[in-house]
Amino acid sequence: MSDTDTIDAALERHRRDGTRLVQILRETQEQLGWLAPATLTHIAAAIGWPRAEVSGTASFYSFFHTRPRGKYCVLWSDNITDRMLGNGELIDAMCKKLWLEPGRVSEDGLVSVNTTSCTGMGDQGPALLVNYRAVTGMSQTRLGEMVGLIRSEVPVAEWPADWFAVEDNIRRRDILLAHDLVPGQALSAALERGAEQTLAEIKDARLRGRGGAGFATGLKWEACRNAPGNGAYPAHYVVCNADEGEPGTFKDRVLLTSYADLVFEGMSIAGLVVGAKKGLLYLRGEYRYLLEPLELALAARRAAGLLGKNILGSDFEFDIEIHLGAGAYICGEESALIESLEGKPGRPRIRPPFPVTHGYLDQPTTVNNVETLAASCLIAAHGGAWYAQHGTEKSTGTKLLSVSGDCERPGIYEYPYGVSVRQVLDDCGATDSQAVQISGPSGICVAEDEFGRRIAFEDLPTAGAFMIFDETRDMFEVARNFAHFFAHESCGFCTPCRVGTTLVKNMMDKIAKSHGSPYDIDELFKLHRLMQGASHCGLGNSACNPVFDTLNKFRPAYERRLKSLDYEPAFDLDAALSQARQMTGRDDAAAHLQNGGEA
């Protein structure tokens, strides 16, 4: 099959629909290896979009390549917990064995080695992606074998299967993970109650969004249900946000792996309530390996009469399709996710209007987290009053925590809301802990004297990440890693975030190189205040959180790196001229800037 035939096949599968551009680009790249200029031109002409818009989408996402990549594209997870497990030494060893610089493609075009943001494998790192297939539990032994396979050009599909094994690591189960529902049971109960009464049960349960914001699910579904459709073809949509990009979070990965039926059933219940006939699951690019199993699960539900027309013998019609992301943390924000679903760069929209009235294709859309939709099945099956008995008054139900870092038993822990940080630390075998990062870099860093605080919306809200750092860890380096993450993931839409995240990253690097001063500490606080008040979306508003928290709670980690009490420039120009002095044979006083010379 020629390149043109390959591109046309992807276009036909997606009906030459520009709103499916991300999927067209992904499938084309999987076949051709990269997105050449001629490929983008051909796709633009086929979908009727300007070439510049297609190029803009292709260049926005980290997992799209508009230049040739290696036959083997190796991306190491650069989350702080992977670093704690020694991924830096492994990356250096791989590059030395392959005679390769990080970030470069080898001269023969065989392989490239680089880093990427957290791959959602924090409980079984060091982890990496090879041609976007997840590999866990990397070691020096496995690395040596992998390099040999790459040099021998063995196809990735023929590599040892155990390398690609991803464990659930469920350590504690409660009402969600220990449920006894069978496929169709919750949906049948919802159909029997009807849409309005099911919505009432969701409200009675006081279910709040599990993606971190904690907005009341019942209110969101009601607003979407009451909003009229727009345009000539009005419709309502349900979107499952499975773009689990927050470093240290991997609970949705486990739900999609072992509880997919519960998630899809929750989407169907949401569809019944809001009056939608179609649902879309937005799956993060790092979970590419889950795409085929999820498609099989959908096919099984259709065969069982749980998706499609006349579901369970009723007049309810609903179906689900999966869209795969392409490496953009910002797409976890619901309006950016909708932009990506429509084939565009995933930049957050200006709100209002909100997605519940003008979402996907400008239609009323409810966007819910994977865990939220799974929990709705428990409410449909057992009722809102039963669900509200679990947890706390303001935080009903249970929460899945993705526990990683310095502990004996990393993995998934489900607790009723209200559990203390200390209880989680005890259960996972953490000792000598000095800090826990709750809800990932955008969340809250709690020190030892705060371990009595509780996981709940009224105290410590969380999207799920629970990263543990013991007394041996340098909290400055933790914050510095997060600063680099935010600078890399900023979409660039607004100046405060685009410039601010880069300034924070550069300032943290300056302090790390012993060029910092109290002036730089003051500047970090100023940037925190500026970005919180002026950024367009949550990324910029929270980008300084880890720096702010660690400065307030672990300030000595910063101060011991400060070189002087006066302002210290980040760049030593005189030292940079040393090579020129060596070349010219001059080393007299006039050849040095600090001595008044002209250099």
CORKA-V711770 format. One line per field, one symbol per residue. ss: DSSP state (H for helix, E for strand, L for the rest). psi: psi as a letter, one per 30 degrees, with the letter a starting at -180 (. if undefined). burial: I if it has 16 or more other ideal C-beta (glycine too) atoms within 10 Angstrom, else O. Layout:
BEGIN
ss=???
psi=???
burial=???
END
This chain:
BEGIN
ss=LLHHHHHHHHHHHLLLLHHHHHHHHHHHHHHHLLLLHHHHHHHHHHHLLLHHHHHHHHHHLLLLLLLLLLLEEEEEELLHHHHHLLHHHHHHHHHHHLLLLLLLELLLLLEEEEEELLLLLLLLLLLEEELLEEELLLLHHHHHHHHHHHHLLLLHHHLLHHHHLLLLLEEELLLLLLLLLLLLHHHHHHHHHLHHHHHHHHHHHLLELLLLLLLEHHHHHHHHHHLLLLLLLLLEEEEEEELLLLLLLLHHHHHHHHLHHHHHHHHHHHHHHHLLLEEEEEELHHHHHHHHHHHHHHHHHHHLLLLELLHHHLLLLEEEEEEELLLLHHHHLHHHHHHHHLLLLLLLLLLLLLLLLLLHHHLEEEEEEHHHHHHHHHHHHHLHHHHHLLELLLLELEEEEEEEELLLLLEEEEEELLLEHHHHHHHHLLLLEEEEEELLLLLEEEEHHHLLLEELLLLELLLLEEEEEELLLLHHHHHHHHHHHHHHHLLLLLHHHHHHHHHHHHHHHHHHLLLELHHHHHHHHHHHHHHHHHLLLHHHHHLLHHHHHHHHHLLHHHHLLELLLLLLLLLLHHHHLHHHHHHHLLLLHHHLHHHLLLL
psi=kleeeeeeeeeefgghjffgeeeeeeeeeeefeljleeeeeeeeeefglkeeeeeeeefekfgkjglkllejjkjkkgleeeefggfeeeeeeeeeeghkkkflkleggekkkalllkgghffhakllkjhgkkklhkleeeeeeeeeeeefhkkefglkeffgkjkehjfkkbfefglgklkfeeeeeeeeeleeeeeeeeeefhklkgfeegkkeeeeeeeeefkklkafiklklkkjjgiifkkgkgeeeeefefheeeeeeeeeeeeeefhkfkkkjjkkefheffeeeeeeeeeeeefggflblhkhgagkkklklkkkahijefffkeeeeeeefgglkikklkklllffeibkhglkkkjlleeeeeefeeeeefleeeeffkblefilalkkkjklbileilakkklkkfkleeeeeeeghklhkflkjkgaefbkkklefgfflkjlffdjlkffkikkkaffkjfeeeeeeeeeeeeefkfgekeeeeeeeeeeeeeeeeefghgllfeeeeeeeeeeeeeeffleafeeffffeeeeeeeefheffeeffkelflkklfkjeeefgeeeeeefgkglefgkefgglf.
burial=OOOOOIIIOIIOOIOIOIOIIIIIIIIIIOOOIOIIOOIIOIIIOIIOIOOOIIIOIIOIIIIIIIOOIIIIIIIIIIIIIIIIIOIOOIIOOIIOOIOIOOOOIIOOOOIIIIIIIIIIIIIIIIIIIIIIOIIIIIOOOIIOOIIOIIOOOOOIOOIOOOIOOIOIIIIIOIIIIOIOIOIIOIIIIIIOIOIOOIIIIIIIIIIIIIIIOIOOIIOIIIIIIOIOOOOOOOIIIIIIIIIIIIIIIIIIIIIIIOIIIIIIIIIIIIIIIIIIOIIIIIIIIIIIOIOOOIOOIIOOIOOOOIIOOOIOOOOIOIIIOIIIIIIIIIIIIIIIIIIIIIIIIIIIIOOOOIIIIIIIIIIIIIIIIIIIIIIIIIIIIIOIOOIIOIIIOOIIIIIIIIIIIIIOOIIIIIIIIIIIIIIIIOIIOIOOIIIIIIIIIIIIIIIOOIIOIIIIIOIIIIIIIIIIIOOOIOIIIIIIIIIIIIIIIIIOIIOIIIIIIOIIIOIIOIIOOOIIIOOIIOOIOOIIOIIIOOIIIIIIIIIIIIIIIIIOIIOOIIOOIIOOOOOIOOOOOOOOIOOOOOOOOOOOOOIIOOOOOOO
END
